[in-house]
Amino acid sequence: MKNLYALIMAGGGGTRLWPLSRKGRPKQMLPLVEDRTMFQISVERLEPLLSPEQIYVITGRDQVEQLCGSAPQIPGANFLLEPFGQNNGPAVGLAMLHLRRLAPDGLIAVLASDHHIANKEKFRRVLAAAGELAAQGYIVTLGISPTFPSTGYGYIERGETLVHIGEFETYQAARFIEKPDLDTALRFVADVRYSWNSGMFIFQIEQAMAEYARQQPQMYALLQEIDVSIGTDRYQATLERVWPQMPKISIDYAIMEKAARMAVIPVEMGWNDIGSWATLYDVLESDANGIVTRGEGQGHIHIDTKNTLVFSDRRVVTIGLEDIVIVDTSDVLFLCRRDRSQDVKKIIEQLKAAGDEASL
């Protein structure tokens, strides 16, 4: 699709997979599932639907060198820099300013750099279908058909049927629902009207910019200050001055939940956002005892051990463990129950409170 451009969001810190994922090497730069990094896989699965010239990346200064080196097929000018993270609402707005100079009538697909998608061909097909629907004036989100009652994802309720594109039915997006409690999630997973919110959005640049102006006038005004400086020697100074004033808000909250002409395409393609050690365990291949081993470590021995994840470059020996995560790095040995892996955020909070930046 000649007028479709991918915008890969690659500026996150990935602290939910600490201690393997750190500020200097967040999870999108790690080979978690295959032998390439999550970012490299995110780029590769767009081909051949999009050429490298149609792929843009927004990230921070501390990550751009690694990202450029890992995807040399993408032109260097396609790596856009934000001064620091302000969530993805401002980041998408900044990217649109640059992209509309190249293609004022273009479409953007906002994608993550750290999602796992097992069925890559189906992903490309649904992305093409979403591009067709977006060209008709809809802001499109990809809704993931839920496979279990997750309380960690937001949900989208679909409304009236719109059109049939290829193998996909498309629908009006009736409403976005925040992360539900378990009873509500159980009800949603049993009802075909509900999908997980993948955070992937496809839209016309000018249509989305109009939504910024309507829903986020403060952010829009700040973006206009940046816009007039693009291509001048004032750009960097303007960006540095304006960026701290940006509201720290996601594009979901800022725009999508109240946008006009929202549509959803439900799809099952083996999607996982790898938001914790537990979800990473779910996508990796295990042995007959449910043990997953990753890293360079050799000769692991596991006796009476089940359903355990081991990340280590050293030999690990276990006896009588079940449902455990073991992550062994050069400076940290991390162990937790799989069902407590989301609590790694509490460790991050303690490290920040202690001023231990070196461990983050």
Contacts in CASP RR format, 6 or more apart in sequence:
PFRMAT RR
TARGET T0000
AUTHOR 0000-0000-0000
METHOD contacts of the structure
MODEL  1
MKNLYALIMAGGGGTRLWPLSRKGRPKQMLPLVEDRTMFQISVERLEPLL
SPEQIYVITGRDQVEQLCGSAPQIPGANFLLEPFGQNNGPAVGLAMLHLR
RLAPDGLIAVLASDHHIANKEKFRRVLAAAGELAAQGYIVTLGISPTFPS
TGYGYIERGETLVHIGEFETYQAARFIEKPDLDTALRFVADVRYSWNSGM
FIFQIEQAMAEYARQQPQMYALLQEIDVSIGTDRYQATLERVWPQMPKIS
IDYAIMEKAARMAVIPVEMGWNDIGSWATLYDVLESDANGIVTRGEGQGH
IHIDTKNTLVFSDRRVVTIGLEDIVIVDTSDVLFLCRRDRSQDVKKIIEQ
LKAAGDEASL
1 49 0 8 1.000
1 50 0 8 1.000
1 107 0 8 1.000
1 128 0 8 1.000
1 131 0 8 1.000
3 103 0 8 1.000
3 105 0 8 1.000
3 106 0 8 1.000
3 107 0 8 1.000
3 135 0 8 1.000
4 49 0 8 1.000
4 50 0 8 1.000
4 54 0 8 1.000
4 106 0 8 1.000
4 107 0 8 1.000
4 108 0 8 1.000
4 109 0 8 1.000
4 127 0 8 1.000
4 128 0 8 1.000
4 131 0 8 1.000
4 202 0 8 1.000
5 50 0 8 1.000
5 54 0 8 1.000
5 55 0 8 1.000
5 56 0 8 1.000
5 99 0 8 1.000
5 102 0 8 1.000
5 103 0 8 1.000
5 106 0 8 1.000
5 107 0 8 1.000
5 108 0 8 1.000
5 109 0 8 1.000
6 46 0 8 1.000
6 50 0 8 1.000
6 54 0 8 1.000
6 55 0 8 1.000
6 56 0 8 1.000
6 108 0 8 1.000
6 109 0 8 1.000
6 111 0 8 1.000
7 56 0 8 1.000
7 57 0 8 1.000
7 58 0 8 1.000
7 92 0 8 1.000
7 95 0 8 1.000
7 99 0 8 1.000
7 108 0 8 1.000
7 109 0 8 1.000
7 110 0 8 1.000
7 111 0 8 1.000
8 39 0 8 1.000
8 42 0 8 1.000
8 43 0 8 1.000
8 55 0 8 1.000
8 56 0 8 1.000
8 57 0 8 1.000
8 58 0 8 1.000
8 111 0 8 1.000
8 112 0 8 1.000
8 113 0 8 1.000
9 58 0 8 1.000
9 88 0 8 1.000
9 91 0 8 1.000
9 92 0 8 1.000
9 110 0 8 1.000
9 111 0 8 1.000
9 112 0 8 1.000
9 113 0 8 1.000
10 28 0 8 1.000
10 39 0 8 1.000
10 57 0 8 1.000
10 58 0 8 1.000
10 59 0 8 1.000
10 63 0 8 1.000
10 67 0 8 1.000
10 113 0 8 1.000
11 26 0 8 1.000
11 28 0 8 1.000
11 58 0 8 1.000
11 59 0 8 1.000
11 60 0 8 1.000
11 63 0 8 1.000
11 82 0 8 1.000
11 85 0 8 1.000
11 91 0 8 1.000
11 113 0 8 1.000
12 26 0 8 1.000
12 28 0 8 1.000
12 85 0 8 1.000
13 21 0 8 1.000
13 23 0 8 1.000
13 26 0 8 1.000
13 27 0 8 1.000
14 21 0 8 1.000
14 26 0 8 1.000
14 27 0 8 1.000
14 28 0 8 1.000
14 114 0 8 1.000
15 21 0 8 1.000
15 344 0 8 1.000
15 345 0 8 1.000
15 348 0 8 1.000
15 360 0 8 1.000
16 27 0 8 1.000
16 275 0 8 1.000
16 276 0 8 1.000
16 342 0 8 1.000
16 344 0 8 1.000
16 345 0 8 1.000
17 27 0 8 1.000
17 30 0 8 1.000
17 32 0 8 1.000
17 274 0 8 1.000
17 275 0 8 1.000
17 276 0 8 1.000
17 277 0 8 1.000
17 280 0 8 1.000
17 344 0 8 1.000
18 334 0 8 1.000
18 344 0 8 1.000
18 347 0 8 1.000
18 348 0 8 1.000
18 360 0 8 1.000
19 327 0 8 1.000
19 329 0 8 1.000
19 331 0 8 1.000
19 332 0 8 1.000
19 334 0 8 1.000
19 359 0 8 1.000
20 27 0 8 1.000
20 30 0 8 1.000
20 311 0 8 1.000
20 327 0 8 1.000
20 329 0 8 1.000
21 27 0 8 1.000
21 30 0 8 1.000
22 360 0 8 1.000
23 62 0 8 1.000
23 360 0 8 1.000
24 62 0 8 1.000
24 63 0 8 1.000
25 66 0 8 1.000
26 63 0 8 1.000
26 114 0 8 1.000
27 38 0 8 1.000
27 114 0 8 1.000
27 274 0 8 1.000
28 37 0 8 1.000
28 38 0 8 1.000
28 39 0 8 1.000
28 42 0 8 1.000
28 113 0 8 1.000
28 114 0 8 1.000
29 37 0 8 1.000
29 38 0 8 1.000
29 39 0 8 1.000
29 63 0 8 1.000
29 66 0 8 1.000
29 67 0 8 1.000
29 70 0 8 1.000
30 37 0 8 1.000
30 38 0 8 1.000
31 37 0 8 1.000
31 38 0 8 1.000
32 38 0 8 1.000
32 274 0 8 1.000
32 280 0 8 1.000
32 294 0 8 1.000
33 41 0 8 1.000
33 116 0 8 1.000
33 274 0 8 1.000
33 280 0 8 1.000
33 283 0 8 1.000
33 284 0 8 1.000
34 41 0 8 1.000
36 44 0 8 1.000
37 70 0 8 1.000
38 113 0 8 1.000
38 114 0 8 1.000
38 115 0 8 1.000
38 116 0 8 1.000
38 274 0 8 1.000
39 67 0 8 1.000
39 70 0 8 1.000
39 71 0 8 1.000
39 113 0 8 1.000
39 114 0 8 1.000
40 70 0 8 1.000
40 71 0 8 1.000
42 111 0 8 1.000
42 112 0 8 1.000
42 113 0 8 1.000
42 114 0 8 1.000
42 115 0 8 1.000
43 52 0 8 1.000
43 55 0 8 1.000
43 71 0 8 1.000
43 73 0 8 1.000
43 74 0 8 1.000
45 117 0 8 1.000
45 120 0 8 1.000
45 123 0 8 1.000
45 124 0 8 1.000
46 55 0 8 1.000
46 111 0 8 1.000
46 124 0 8 1.000
46 127 0 8 1.000
49 124 0 8 1.000
49 127 0 8 1.000
49 128 0 8 1.000
52 71 0 8 1.000
52 73 0 8 1.000
52 74 0 8 1.000
52 75 0 8 1.000
52 78 0 8 1.000
53 75 0 8 1.000
53 78 0 8 1.000
55 74 0 8 1.000
55 78 0 8 1.000
56 78 0 8 1.000
56 79 0 8 1.000
56 80 0 8 1.000
56 95 0 8 1.000
56 98 0 8 1.000
56 99 0 8 1.000
57 67 0 8 1.000
57 71 0 8 1.000
57 74 0 8 1.000
57 78 0 8 1.000
57 79 0 8 1.000
57 80 0 8 1.000
57 113 0 8 1.000
58 79 0 8 1.000
58 80 0 8 1.000
58 81 0 8 1.000
58 82 0 8 1.000
58 91 0 8 1.000
58 92 0 8 1.000
58 94 0 8 1.000
58 95 0 8 1.000
59 67 0 8 1.000
59 79 0 8 1.000
59 80 0 8 1.000
59 81 0 8 1.000
59 82 0 8 1.000
60 81 0 8 1.000
60 82 0 8 1.000
60 83 0 8 1.000
60 84 0 8 1.000
60 85 0 8 1.000
61 81 0 8 1.000
61 83 0 8 1.000
64 79 0 8 1.000
64 81 0 8 1.000
67 79 0 8 1.000
68 74 0 8 1.000
68 76 0 8 1.000
68 79 0 8 1.000
80 94 0 8 1.000
80 95 0 8 1.000
80 98 0 8 1.000
82 90 0 8 1.000
82 91 0 8 1.000
82 94 0 8 1.000
82 243 0 8 1.000
83 239 0 8 1.000
83 240 0 8 1.000
83 243 0 8 1.000
83 244 0 8 1.000
84 243 0 8 1.000
85 91 0 8 1.000
85 248 0 8 1.000
86 243 0 8 1.000
86 246 0 8 1.000
86 247 0 8 1.000
86 248 0 8 1.000
86 249 0 8 1.000
87 248 0 8 1.000
87 249 0 8 1.000
87 250 0 8 1.000
88 110 0 8 1.000
88 250 0 8 1.000
88 251 0 8 1.000
89 219 0 8 1.000
89 249 0 8 1.000
89 250 0 8 1.000
89 251 0 8 1.000
89 254 0 8 1.000
89 255 0 8 1.000
90 219 0 8 1.000
90 222 0 8 1.000
90 223 0 8 1.000
90 243 0 8 1.000
90 246 0 8 1.000
90 247 0 8 1.000
90 248 0 8 1.000
90 249 0 8 1.000
92 108 0 8 1.000
92 110 0 8 1.000
92 208 0 8 1.000
92 251 0 8 1.000
93 208 0 8 1.000
93 209 0 8 1.000
93 212 0 8 1.000
93 219 0 8 1.000
93 223 0 8 1.000
94 223 0 8 1.000
94 226 0 8 1.000
94 239 0 8 1.000
95 108 0 8 1.000
96 108 0 8 1.000
96 205 0 8 1.000
96 208 0 8 1.000
96 209 0 8 1.000
97 223 0 8 1.000
97 226 0 8 1.000
97 227 0 8 1.000
97 230 0 8 1.000
98 230 0 8 1.000
99 106 0 8 1.000
99 108 0 8 1.000
99 205 0 8 1.000
100 106 0 8 1.000
100 205 0 8 1.000
100 206 0 8 1.000
100 209 0 8 1.000
101 230 0 8 1.000
103 205 0 8 1.000
104 205 0 8 1.000
104 206 0 8 1.000
105 204 0 8 1.000
105 205 0 8 1.000
105 206 0 8 1.000
106 204 0 8 1.000
106 205 0 8 1.000
107 131 0 8 1.000
107 134 0 8 1.000
107 135 0 8 1.000
107 202 0 8 1.000
107 203 0 8 1.000
107 204 0 8 1.000
107 205 0 8 1.000
108 202 0 8 1.000
108 203 0 8 1.000
108 205 0 8 1.000
108 208 0 8 1.000
109 127 0 8 1.000
109 130 0 8 1.000
109 131 0 8 1.000
109 200 0 8 1.000
109 201 0 8 1.000
109 202 0 8 1.000
110 199 0 8 1.000
110 200 0 8 1.000
110 201 0 8 1.000
110 202 0 8 1.000
110 251 0 8 1.000
111 200 0 8 1.000
112 199 0 8 1.000
112 200 0 8 1.000
112 273 0 8 1.000
114 273 0 8 1.000
114 274 0 8 1.000
115 198 0 8 1.000
115 271 0 8 1.000
115 272 0 8 1.000
115 273 0 8 1.000
115 274 0 8 1.000
116 270 0 8 1.000
116 271 0 8 1.000
116 272 0 8 1.000
116 273 0 8 1.000
116 274 0 8 1.000
116 283 0 8 1.000
117 123 0 8 1.000
117 269 0 8 1.000
117 270 0 8 1.000
117 271 0 8 1.000
118 269 0 8 1.000
118 270 0 8 1.000
118 271 0 8 1.000
118 283 0 8 1.000
119 269 0 8 1.000
119 270 0 8 1.000
122 267 0 8 1.000
122 269 0 8 1.000
123 269 0 8 1.000
125 166 0 8 1.000
125 167 0 8 1.000
125 168 0 8 1.000
126 142 0 8 1.000
126 168 0 8 1.000
126 265 0 8 1.000
126 267 0 8 1.000
126 269 0 8 1.000
127 142 0 8 1.000
127 202 0 8 1.000
129 165 0 8 1.000
129 166 0 8 1.000
129 168 0 8 1.000
129 170 0 8 1.000
129 265 0 8 1.000
130 140 0 8 1.000
130 142 0 8 1.000
130 202 0 8 1.000
130 265 0 8 1.000
131 140 0 8 1.000
131 202 0 8 1.000
132 165 0 8 1.000
133 140 0 8 1.000
133 162 0 8 1.000
133 163 0 8 1.000
133 165 0 8 1.000
133 170 0 8 1.000
133 202 0 8 1.000
133 263 0 8 1.000
133 265 0 8 1.000
134 140 0 8 1.000
134 202 0 8 1.000
134 203 0 8 1.000
134 204 0 8 1.000
135 204 0 8 1.000
136 163 0 8 1.000
137 204 0 8 1.000
137 207 0 8 1.000
137 261 0 8 1.000
138 162 0 8 1.000
138 170 0 8 1.000
138 203 0 8 1.000
138 261 0 8 1.000
138 262 0 8 1.000
138 263 0 8 1.000
139 201 0 8 1.000
139 202 0 8 1.000
139 203 0 8 1.000
139 207 0 8 1.000
139 208 0 8 1.000
139 211 0 8 1.000
139 256 0 8 1.000
139 259 0 8 1.000
139 260 0 8 1.000
139 261 0 8 1.000
139 262 0 8 1.000
139 263 0 8 1.000
140 170 0 8 1.000
140 201 0 8 1.000
140 202 0 8 1.000
140 203 0 8 1.000
140 262 0 8 1.000
140 263 0 8 1.000
140 264 0 8 1.000
140 265 0 8 1.000
141 156 0 8 1.000
141 173 0 8 1.000
141 197 0 8 1.000
141 198 0 8 1.000
141 199 0 8 1.000
141 200 0 8 1.000
141 201 0 8 1.000
141 202 0 8 1.000
141 256 0 8 1.000
141 262 0 8 1.000
141 263 0 8 1.000
141 264 0 8 1.000
141 265 0 8 1.000
142 198 0 8 1.000
142 199 0 8 1.000
142 200 0 8 1.000
142 202 0 8 1.000
142 264 0 8 1.000
142 265 0 8 1.000
142 267 0 8 1.000
143 156 0 8 1.000
143 195 0 8 1.000
143 196 0 8 1.000
143 197 0 8 1.000
143 198 0 8 1.000
143 264 0 8 1.000
143 265 0 8 1.000
143 266 0 8 1.000
143 267 0 8 1.000
144 153 0 8 1.000
144 195 0 8 1.000
144 196 0 8 1.000
144 197 0 8 1.000
144 198 0 8 1.000
144 266 0 8 1.000
144 267 0 8 1.000
144 268 0 8 1.000
144 269 0 8 1.000
144 271 0 8 1.000
145 195 0 8 1.000
145 196 0 8 1.000
145 266 0 8 1.000
145 267 0 8 1.000
145 268 0 8 1.000
146 153 0 8 1.000
146 155 0 8 1.000
146 188 0 8 1.000
146 189 0 8 1.000
146 194 0 8 1.000
146 195 0 8 1.000
146 196 0 8 1.000
147 189 0 8 1.000
147 268 0 8 1.000
148 189 0 8 1.000
149 182 0 8 1.000
149 185 0 8 1.000
149 186 0 8 1.000
149 188 0 8 1.000
149 189 0 8 1.000
150 185 0 8 1.000
150 189 0 8 1.000
150 196 0 8 1.000
151 179 0 8 1.000
151 180 0 8 1.000
151 181 0 8 1.000
151 182 0 8 1.000
151 185 0 8 1.000
152 179 0 8 1.000
153 179 0 8 1.000
153 196 0 8 1.000
153 197 0 8 1.000
153 273 0 8 1.000
154 176 0 8 1.000
154 177 0 8 1.000
154 178 0 8 1.000
154 179 0 8 1.000
154 180 0 8 1.000
154 196 0 8 1.000
154 197 0 8 1.000
155 176 0 8 1.000
155 177 0 8 1.000
155 180 0 8 1.000
155 185 0 8 1.000
155 188 0 8 1.000
155 194 0 8 1.000
155 195 0 8 1.000
155 196 0 8 1.000
155 197 0 8 1.000
156 173 0 8 1.000
156 175 0 8 1.000
156 176 0 8 1.000
156 177 0 8 1.000
156 194 0 8 1.000
156 195 0 8 1.000
156 196 0 8 1.000
156 197 0 8 1.000
156 264 0 8 1.000
157 173 0 8 1.000
157 174 0 8 1.000
157 175 0 8 1.000
157 177 0 8 1.000
157 193 0 8 1.000
157 194 0 8 1.000
158 171 0 8 1.000
158 172 0 8 1.000
158 173 0 8 1.000
158 174 0 8 1.000
158 193 0 8 1.000
158 194 0 8 1.000
158 195 0 8 1.000
158 264 0 8 1.000
158 266 0 8 1.000
159 171 0 8 1.000
159 172 0 8 1.000
159 173 0 8 1.000
159 174 0 8 1.000
159 193 0 8 1.000
160 171 0 8 1.000
160 172 0 8 1.000
161 169 0 8 1.000
161 170 0 8 1.000
161 171 0 8 1.000
162 170 0 8 1.000
162 171 0 8 1.000
162 172 0 8 1.000
162 263 0 8 1.000
163 170 0 8 1.000
164 170 0 8 1.000
165 265 0 8 1.000
168 265 0 8 1.000
168 267 0 8 1.000
169 265 0 8 1.000
169 266 0 8 1.000
170 263 0 8 1.000
170 264 0 8 1.000
170 265 0 8 1.000
171 263 0 8 1.000
171 264 0 8 1.000
171 265 0 8 1.000
171 266 0 8 1.000
172 262 0 8 1.000
172 263 0 8 1.000
172 264 0 8 1.000
173 262 0 8 1.000
173 263 0 8 1.000
173 264 0 8 1.000
174 193 0 8 1.000
176 197 0 8 1.000
176 252 0 8 1.000
176 256 0 8 1.000
176 257 0 8 1.000
177 184 0 8 1.000
177 188 0 8 1.000
177 194 0 8 1.000
180 188 0 8 1.000
188 194 0 8 1.000
195 264 0 8 1.000
195 266 0 8 1.000
196 271 0 8 1.000
197 252 0 8 1.000
198 271 0 8 1.000
198 273 0 8 1.000
199 252 0 8 1.000
201 251 0 8 1.000
201 256 0 8 1.000
207 261 0 8 1.000
208 255 0 8 1.000
209 220 0 8 1.000
211 255 0 8 1.000
211 259 0 8 1.000
211 260 0 8 1.000
212 219 0 8 1.000
212 220 0 8 1.000
212 223 0 8 1.000
212 254 0 8 1.000
212 255 0 8 1.000
213 220 0 8 1.000
215 254 0 8 1.000
215 255 0 8 1.000
215 258 0 8 1.000
215 259 0 8 1.000
216 247 0 8 1.000
216 249 0 8 1.000
216 254 0 8 1.000
216 255 0 8 1.000
218 247 0 8 1.000
219 246 0 8 1.000
219 247 0 8 1.000
219 249 0 8 1.000
219 254 0 8 1.000
222 242 0 8 1.000
222 245 0 8 1.000
222 246 0 8 1.000
225 238 0 8 1.000
225 242 0 8 1.000
226 235 0 8 1.000
226 238 0 8 1.000
226 239 0 8 1.000
226 242 0 8 1.000
229 235 0 8 1.000
229 237 0 8 1.000
229 238 0 8 1.000
229 239 0 8 1.000
247 254 0 8 1.000
256 262 0 8 1.000
272 279 0 8 1.000
272 282 0 8 1.000
272 283 0 8 1.000
273 279 0 8 1.000
274 280 0 8 1.000
274 283 0 8 1.000
276 341 0 8 1.000
276 342 0 8 1.000
276 344 0 8 1.000
277 309 0 8 1.000
277 325 0 8 1.000
277 327 0 8 1.000
277 336 0 8 1.000
277 338 0 8 1.000
277 341 0 8 1.000
277 344 0 8 1.000
278 325 0 8 1.000
278 338 0 8 1.000
278 339 0 8 1.000
278 341 0 8 1.000
278 342 0 8 1.000
280 309 0 8 1.000
281 292 0 8 1.000
281 309 0 8 1.000
281 325 0 8 1.000
281 338 0 8 1.000
284 292 0 8 1.000
284 294 0 8 1.000
284 309 0 8 1.000
285 292 0 8 1.000
286 292 0 8 1.000
286 307 0 8 1.000
289 302 0 8 1.000
289 305 0 8 1.000
289 306 0 8 1.000
289 307 0 8 1.000
290 306 0 8 1.000
290 307 0 8 1.000
290 308 0 8 1.000
291 302 0 8 1.000
291 305 0 8 1.000
291 306 0 8 1.000
291 307 0 8 1.000
291 308 0 8 1.000
291 309 0 8 1.000
291 310 0 8 1.000
292 308 0 8 1.000
292 309 0 8 1.000
292 310 0 8 1.000
293 300 0 8 1.000
293 310 0 8 1.000
293 312 0 8 1.000
293 316 0 8 1.000
294 309 0 8 1.000
294 310 0 8 1.000
294 311 0 8 1.000
295 311 0 8 1.000
295 312 0 8 1.000
295 313 0 8 1.000
296 313 0 8 1.000
297 312 0 8 1.000
297 313 0 8 1.000
297 314 0 8 1.000
297 315 0 8 1.000
297 316 0 8 1.000
298 315 0 8 1.000
299 315 0 8 1.000
300 310 0 8 1.000
300 312 0 8 1.000
300 315 0 8 1.000
300 316 0 8 1.000
300 317 0 8 1.000
301 315 0 8 1.000
301 317 0 8 1.000
301 318 0 8 1.000
302 308 0 8 1.000
302 317 0 8 1.000
302 318 0 8 1.000
302 321 0 8 1.000
303 318 0 8 1.000
303 319 0 8 1.000
303 320 0 8 1.000
304 319 0 8 1.000
304 320 0 8 1.000
304 321 0 8 1.000
305 318 0 8 1.000
305 319 0 8 1.000
305 320 0 8 1.000
305 321 0 8 1.000
305 322 0 8 1.000
305 324 0 8 1.000
306 321 0 8 1.000
306 322 0 8 1.000
306 323 0 8 1.000
307 322 0 8 1.000
307 323 0 8 1.000
307 338 0 8 1.000
308 318 0 8 1.000
308 321 0 8 1.000
308 322 0 8 1.000
308 323 0 8 1.000
308 324 0 8 1.000
308 325 0 8 1.000
308 326 0 8 1.000
308 338 0 8 1.000
309 324 0 8 1.000
309 325 0 8 1.000
309 326 0 8 1.000
309 338 0 8 1.000
310 316 0 8 1.000
310 318 0 8 1.000
310 326 0 8 1.000
310 328 0 8 1.000
311 326 0 8 1.000
311 327 0 8 1.000
311 328 0 8 1.000
312 326 0 8 1.000
312 327 0 8 1.000
312 328 0 8 1.000
313 328 0 8 1.000
314 328 0 8 1.000
316 326 0 8 1.000
316 328 0 8 1.000
318 324 0 8 1.000
318 326 0 8 1.000
323 337 0 8 1.000
323 338 0 8 1.000
323 339 0 8 1.000
324 335 0 8 1.000
324 336 0 8 1.000
324 337 0 8 1.000
324 338 0 8 1.000
325 334 0 8 1.000
325 335 0 8 1.000
325 336 0 8 1.000
325 337 0 8 1.000
325 338 0 8 1.000
325 341 0 8 1.000
326 333 0 8 1.000
326 334 0 8 1.000
326 335 0 8 1.000
327 333 0 8 1.000
327 334 0 8 1.000
327 335 0 8 1.000
328 334 0 8 1.000
331 359 0 8 1.000
332 359 0 8 1.000
334 344 0 8 1.000
336 343 0 8 1.000
336 344 0 8 1.000
348 360 0 8 1.000
351 359 0 8 1.000
351 360 0 8 1.000
352 360 0 8 1.000
END
